């Protein structure tokens, strides 16, 4: 391809992007003459350059667009959305032709007559959509060329041209002209209605083609009495094609830099360097950084001061060179945002919404490679906000909002990464609808969904194929958008998170590295091997074991650590790699936990040592390792060692596998016996200063509500919770609120029904063996036990369930409540399971031993199923009592239980599994 054409394509592409965004600004600010002048200047230069290069099709479209803009500039036409849309269509058509020109090297054949005609009609004051009969009803003295009526005494352009064409020229010379000289030169005449390639349209009546005019002027003899042409005109006429193009390019660049108005799109003056040259330079600098690191590692243990001085200087110069090369790769994020105003305009037009796009931080710079990778995700997210997030104008007015919705983009540096935020003031995410869709797709269960926070539910929108749209449109509904967005962002080492408030809008936050070439990393050790973790993902380091208040615990086969009163899941790098022995949590041994940000949640990585921090050059993984999700790349350290770079998101996925492996290995019988009777308890204060304990397995979620949102209806306290009214029952005589503080509430949920237990304060979570030393006749209290060295009342959840009247809402249509025989020698366990079954709509008869069971059997009681301790249920089977009843055993160690003769063995902590199993077996109407 001609070098001139290549340069023209690059310059024109940038100018068209500027015109795109500036036209949208001009539409919103039609009085800003500076914006219009810049648009006109850019399009005029493009048209002129097309003429120099012999690109008539492009020139014709650009000329028609320029004519319409000229009418705006002269004040002859008002700026309207349909007019701006026509100019944008002309810009789009120019882009299409430029794409073909870039591919083939020649201007493609094609007919743009229809678009040019509409542009010319608009310039004349009538749009193409106008009915034909209206267009024909023009005043008698209407001039189509001027687009208005002729004023008194004016002559139409057509009459003027005809007069000039028919006039004879008078030449004052010393001699009479010869007949040959007087005869006009033969000219090939283009008839009326024929297409003129110079104008890009058909000739109107009375018009003369440009070719005819040029031929006439070329053959005419000069008048000696007329002054010679200006020097500038002669120079321009004699300029070569290349010189003329360079002049046009300089004008084009100058126009780009003169974007007027605050907030305009600025195109910086640059020197063009091939990307391959920059990539080669970056590779060389990367190798220099590796060599610098290797020298620093070698000299670190030496005492040679003469060598340390020059090495420090070399290190400083290398750092400066690295920064300089990095700057050549850096581009403002505004380059990725440039097309967004046009996209928002098109979307708002298609959807009938009024949308304002606010962009803050356009000058924030990041690596060109990263910029290219986030363009498409950003575009999709902005489209999503416009389509899904913002309401229709009428709906916004009903909600007390302004008719125009706002989408805001912001970008800023934070440490060694960039934060990009996309927010809107729309309706927010529909939590209930997202939850329903997640259930439909099998992404979660009812029991898991009830335990999730709103933010956890919102993350389902990033699942593959997830969409809540009712129908598929050109903007949404296919379910491939946000999944691709998350995948693309995570591939470059970034994370994305979402927060949303119903009725107020949504906020997406993207955290990405500044560059993918050289990053800061934490070097850790595991079983005499070293690994790198990008510092972007490291939140903090915690020492565990000897001399530390933090310890590694095992709960239900899962490793966790309590960090600032929150339980954080852990994964041991030994388990992931399958080498050495994992840290066993021994308080006499020291271990280290690297707290990682993995997809917006904290995950702890247990390692042997934390060695150093170092700038590393990221090398891609080979194809054979791409399926190993724990790694994201490799690097070479200063001592020449090749080590793997760990992927925090991949490590988070290993947690589930590690938990499953721990569970399958089991534990010793002594430890099982010790932990079988321990319970995780939530300690609270309510109705007094004394602590109270609630079994944590029964609590679905911990919430805080604004006291003003708690209402009273029919003598009961309720709060609007996830689209439903949830009853609130206080522990104590009343809810005691503190001004400026939110009300903590324990949420209990089962079978789509939720109730809230209001407390004064949530104190702690403990795991202890509960030994009820005193029973209680006090309503709402099971009894008292010593917990953490203090006498503590254990709350009777069943009593509060009755108080909330949750049992009035039943799932079953049957008039007879199915009866369950609950058998467990542990009184505490009975008091915990009974409320669950009662809330699920079952009639529960709790028993503590065989003597009670025998008495019930002698009385002829009938049941639908039995639930309880495996050993007790097996004893009942041996006695031959209720032989046909389904028997569901619940235990803390289901893998160790003997399942012979039992319908199922279930974990005591899995409430959802127990209720689901009962629902399944109770479908058979068997009554003993």
PyMOL commands that set and color helices and strands:
alter all, ss='L'
color gray80, all
select helices_A, chain A and resi 3-28+33-53+56-73+81-104+113-123+132-136+157-166+179-182+210-219+231-238+241-257+275-299+305-329+334-337+340-351+368-389+393-398+431-440+446-451+454-462+481-491+535-537+573-577+623-625+648-665+669-675+696-698+707-709+797-804+806-808+827-839+850-858+870-878+894-896+911-921
alter helices_A, ss='H'
color red, helices_A
select strands_A, chain A and resi 142-143+148-149+195-196+201-202+330-332+355-360+365-367+405-414+417-424+495-501+505-513+518-526+529-534+538-545+552-555+558-563+566-572+590-598+601-607+609-617+631-636+642-646+678-685+691-695+701-705+710-713+716-721+724-730+743-750+753-758+761-769+774-775+781-787+790-795+819-823+843-847+865-868+886-891+904-907
alter strands_A, ss='S'
color yellow, strands_A
deselect
rebuild
show_as cartoon
